[in-house]
């Protein structure tokens, strides 16, 4: 009998030790998991720092590499490095209550998909930045630069929209449930149908989107174009997917729908070239010597720094019963220079006439009737 009782007694005495060993083992696994998580965070930070430190150093040495990489790819790359390292140590975690391990793994996968989409969007901005680096919009002759800036701005928005749709589909494909896979596949398949439905429901929005594509490739306007819209003179500051922002000369902003530039007429002063001619009108008396004023105009315009050396002339363009209209015609490289040149010429020509021919300004003439006729009409 005692021999039969001893094994059971040995079992009861060994149970607390076994439980303690199991608890110690679980504690060791948690310590190991926490250590690996901390190591993953440190490793990802170190890798990100080293990579982008080298990129910044290369950017400082030459301007041909890494243009905008730190600005547009730094943050998404940091998140990708961190999530990748954490995914590597995820299998070392002990079993969590309520079966949270698969949920945690799925959450990491979805976060990585979003981070990759973010990285792709940043890469689009990098490509745009690298491409636009060769086209300086502030140059004197910037027709090609404005064309490329306008087209890339609209293409960038379309590509980013496509990336967002792909990212949403990839999020649905990341689930293990085949039914959700079908939703991910259907998201892309139904994009065309949804576009038609939205186009029918929002005709003005669809019209602006199509107008944006037309503007990008037919180029009625470009970034930094000088235009006159609804009687307002300004420059194209921004072309969005729905509207155009025009910076008026007095710093106001005119917001115009994209479809306006397809359906209405407007003036574009820099469509093919920024060169432009401007006028300054003078109204003087018939007695003024035109040839002397023409020579004075040449004296004012020819040495002027705002003149482009092409067109300078003075002509009599109109006659009225009281005055003679003179047109001073001059050219400049762009409309801003020409406006300042016209104001300067107008001011100096008036000063010349005032100093040398003070009686040559327009006069109103009266003629008195003869006294005999006046007296004969008296009662």
Residue pairs with C-beta under 8 A, 6 or more apart in sequence:
26 94
29 92
29 94
30 94
32 92
33 89
33 92
33 93
33 94
36 89
36 92
37 86
37 89
39 89
40 82
40 85
40 86
40 88
40 89
41 82
41 85
41 86
43 85
44 78
44 81
44 82
44 84
44 85
45 78
45 81
45 82
47 81
48 74
48 77
48 78
48 81
51 77
52 69
52 70
52 74
52 77
55 65
55 66
55 69
55 70
56 66
56 70
58 65
58 66
59 65
59 66
59 67
59 69
59 70
63 133
67 126
67 129
67 130
67 133
68 125
68 126
68 129
68 130
69 126
72 122
72 123
72 125
72 126
72 129
73 119
73 122
73 123
73 126
75 118
75 122
76 115
76 116
76 118
76 119
76 122
77 119
79 111
79 115
79 118
80 112
80 115
80 116
80 119
83 108
83 111
83 112
83 115
84 112
86 108
87 105
87 108
87 109
87 112
90 101
90 104
90 105
90 108
93 101
93 104
95 101
96 104
106 174
106 175
109 174
110 171
110 174
113 167
113 170
113 171
113 174
114 167
114 171
116 167
116 170
117 163
117 164
117 166
117 167
117 170
120 163
120 167
121 160
121 163
121 164
124 156
124 159
124 160
124 163
125 156
128 152
128 153
128 156
131 148
131 152
132 148
132 149
132 152
135 142
135 144
135 145
135 148
135 149
136 142
136 145
137 145
137 146
137 149
137 223
137 224
139 145
140 274
140 333
140 334
141 274
142 224
142 274
143 222
143 270
143 272
143 273
143 274
146 222
146 223
146 224
146 225
146 270
147 219
147 222
149 222
149 223
149 224
150 215
150 216
150 219
150 221
150 222
150 223
150 239
151 216
151 217
153 223
153 239
154 212
154 213
154 215
154 216
154 239
154 241
155 216
157 241
165 187
165 188
165 191
166 188
168 187
169 184
169 185
169 187
169 188
170 184
171 184
172 180
172 181
172 183
172 184
172 187
173 180
173 181
173 184
173 185
175 181
198 205
198 206
199 205
199 206
204 257
204 259
205 242
207 258
207 259
208 241
208 242
208 243
208 257
208 258
208 259
209 241
209 242
211 257
211 258
211 259
211 261
211 262
212 239
212 241
212 242
212 258
214 262
215 221
215 239
215 258
215 261
215 262
220 261
220 262
220 268
220 271
221 227
221 236
221 239
221 244
221 261
221 268
222 236
223 236
223 237
223 238
223 239
224 235
224 236
224 237
224 270
225 235
225 236
225 268
225 269
225 270
225 271
226 233
226 234
226 235
226 268
226 269
226 270
226 274
226 334
226 335
227 233
227 234
227 235
227 236
227 246
227 266
227 267
227 268
227 269
228 266
228 267
228 269
229 246
229 254
229 256
229 260
229 266
229 267
230 254
230 256
232 246
232 248
232 254
233 248
233 249
233 335
234 246
234 247
234 248
234 249
234 254
235 246
235 247
236 244
236 245
236 246
236 247
237 245
237 246
237 247
237 253
238 244
238 245
239 245
239 258
240 258
241 258
242 257
242 258
243 255
243 256
243 257
243 258
244 255
244 256
244 257
244 258
244 260
244 261
245 253
245 254
245 255
246 253
246 254
246 255
246 256
247 253
248 254
260 266
269 276
269 335
270 276
270 334
270 335
274 333
274 334
274 335
275 308
275 310
275 331
275 332
275 333
275 334
276 331
276 332
276 334
276 335
276 338
277 311
277 329
277 330
277 331
277 338
278 329
278 330
278 331
278 332
278 335
278 338
278 339
278 341
278 342
279 327
279 328
279 329
279 330
279 342
280 327
280 328
280 330
280 342
280 343
280 345
280 346
280 349
281 317
281 325
281 326
281 327
281 328
282 293
282 325
282 326
282 327
282 328
282 346
282 349
282 350
282 353
283 323
283 324
283 325
283 326
283 362
284 293
284 323
284 324
284 326
284 353
284 360
284 361
284 362
285 323
285 324
285 359
285 360
285 361
285 362
285 363
286 323
286 324
287 357
287 359
287 360
288 324
288 353
288 357
288 360
289 357
290 314
290 316
290 326
293 314
293 326
293 349
293 352
293 353
294 313
294 314
296 349
296 352
297 312
297 313
297 314
297 328
297 345
297 349
298 312
300 344
300 345
300 348
300 349
301 307
301 312
301 330
301 341
301 345
302 312
304 341
304 344
304 345
306 332
306 337
306 338
306 340
306 341
306 344
307 330
307 331
307 332
307 341
308 331
308 332
308 333
308 337
310 331
311 329
311 330
311 331
312 329
312 330
312 331
313 328
313 329
314 326
314 327
314 328
314 329
315 326
315 327
315 329
316 324
316 325
316 326
316 327
317 325
317 326
317 327
318 324
318 325
319 325
322 362
322 363
322 364
322 365
323 362
328 342
328 345
328 346
328 349
330 338
330 341
330 342
330 345
331 338
332 338
332 341
353 360
353 361
354 361
